[in-house]
């Protein structure tokens, strides 16, 4: 149980502060919440906070946002969960909207293009950093390494669907890891009833999809269905699903280019809130290309809705069963297999992004992507190395790294 029951106004104030200051990715966001909710105010016990974090890491979607929603639910029920979750999302969503307009209007300006070279170079270092952190947790034995290697080959060489890779990895996890995940602890009884949330939130989730279907807005329906599917398979964090999103929206659907996808990630890294807000940028840019500003706004709103409404569904429906869920060995084994596959998927993302940043021309071959050596960009390579040294070697803050690489790229263009 919680140690303090804060007022609704206190929730608005504290979670509003968390939403505005939640830069730096999930680790920094979770640390900020722990400081505010556990250390400073004592609203949540440390044991309950860590258990909730483990629970949220089992769910698809952004774990930090879902942890905020869960703690809000724990403190003040459904209303508290809505306040905490929405305040975690809205500041970043508004910033992404503003940055999207600036990107559309200014992306062709030569100096702005040069600045994005610096951002993209830093993005490679950011993804490599994520790869390192995930691999340390997920690759705990030979079987996990093999699953990761197979996942990489499947998506890079054979262009296998991300969803199919997750399904196979989950099945392999049950076969390989279930015995080690088993325990003697009897699953506890649920602490409440959350099943009534399922029809409510599924209805809210599907309502705009039915609307755009009825009014025959094919593009918006495609946007809604794609990001709804993305919300269901977002295991392993935003970096894992970025590979699937890039593969689908850039290669299969042609909504945006791979270069624009890298730009989107760079912009999302500079905003507060969950990194999965990169989906909003994709929806906004795709909508603008299809039908100008009106369709842009509609696509962005629908993208946000289909990305985050499922998060509230998972939390409100499953939160009363938290302890029982965490005690299931089959689920633990499934997630262990998926986590291993995610390493291979993020490795693919790192390679794809790096090739598109370092080479002006990249084509698809039977062995994967094939860069044109003559199109190699030495400035981008130097900036990527610098970003790697600052971020991975010296552990500089992400904001400073992005600022430095962008400034150097602009300076090189002016010279």
Secondary structure as GFF3:
##gff-version 3
##sequence-region A 1 415
A	DSSP	alpha_helix	8	21	.	.	.	ID=ss1
A	DSSP	alpha_helix	25	33	.	.	.	ID=ss2
A	DSSP	pi_helix	34	40	.	.	.	ID=ss3
A	DSSP	alpha_helix	46	58	.	.	.	ID=ss4
A	DSSP	alpha_helix	63	106	.	.	.	ID=ss5
A	DSSP	alpha_helix	110	138	.	.	.	ID=ss6
A	DSSP	alpha_helix	142	156	.	.	.	ID=ss7
A	DSSP	alpha_helix	162	181	.	.	.	ID=ss8
A	DSSP	alpha_helix	196	214	.	.	.	ID=ss9
A	DSSP	alpha_helix	218	232	.	.	.	ID=ss10
A	DSSP	alpha_helix	238	246	.	.	.	ID=ss11
A	DSSP	pi_helix	247	252	.	.	.	ID=ss12
A	DSSP	alpha_helix	258	269	.	.	.	ID=ss13
A	DSSP	three_ten_helix	275	277	.	.	.	ID=ss14
A	DSSP	alpha_helix	278	318	.	.	.	ID=ss15
A	DSSP	three_ten_helix	319	321	.	.	.	ID=ss16
A	DSSP	alpha_helix	322	326	.	.	.	ID=ss17
A	DSSP	alpha_helix	329	358	.	.	.	ID=ss18
A	DSSP	beta_strand	362	365	.	.	.	ID=ss19
A	DSSP	beta_strand	368	371	.	.	.	ID=ss20
A	DSSP	three_ten_helix	373	375	.	.	.	ID=ss21
A	DSSP	alpha_helix	378	388	.	.	.	ID=ss22
A	DSSP	pi_helix	389	393	.	.	.	ID=ss23
A	DSSP	alpha_helix	398	414	.	.	.	ID=ss24
###
